[in-house]
């Protein structure tokens, strides 16, 4: 199942969803700066079992109250 998250600004070496707080992984499945350098998401991120990709779709994750 695909869930769309909204990337918040990086906090130190970690980037989370601005709506639900999920730690967003980069394309190499790292949640922090990897040997190849940081990959910070901008906008929305589609998270699927096989990986994550940038998307223009609206967030579908549950917002924290």
N, C-alpha and C positions, 0 to 999 in steps of 0.2 A: 504494500500500500504506500503510495506517495503522500508525503506530508510536506507542505510548503511552509517555510520559516522565513522570518525577516531578520537579516543580519544586522546586529548592533555593531557599533564601533569596537575594535579590538580593545581588550582590557589586559594590558601587559602582553602576554604571549598567547592569550586565549580569546576566541571570538564566540559569542553566544547569540541565540535568537533573542531579539528585543521583546518578543511577545511572551514566550514560554520559558526562556532560560536554557534551552538545550544547547550543549556545546556543539558548535558546528565544526565538522571535520573538513580538511582540504581534500583536493583530488587524490592525494596520496594516502588518505585516511589518517592524517595527523591532526591533532588538535592544537598544535603549537608550531613554532618555527622549526622546520626540518632542515636537513643538510642542503637542500636545494633553495632555501630561503622561504620567507613567509608567503602564504597565499591567503589574502583576506577577501572574504566575500563582500560584494556590494549589492544591495537590494535583496531580492528574494532568492531562496535556495530550495530546490526540490530535493528532498532526502528520500532515497529509496534503498531497499536492501542491498542493491548492487553498487551504490555510491551516491554522490551528490552532484548536482549540476545547477548552474545559474538559470533562473527562469523569470519571465515577466508576469507569471500568474500571481494572483493575490494569496496572501497567507491563509492557511487552513488549520494551523496549529491552535491549541487552546491558549487563549491569553490568560496571564496570571492576573487575578483580581486584586 
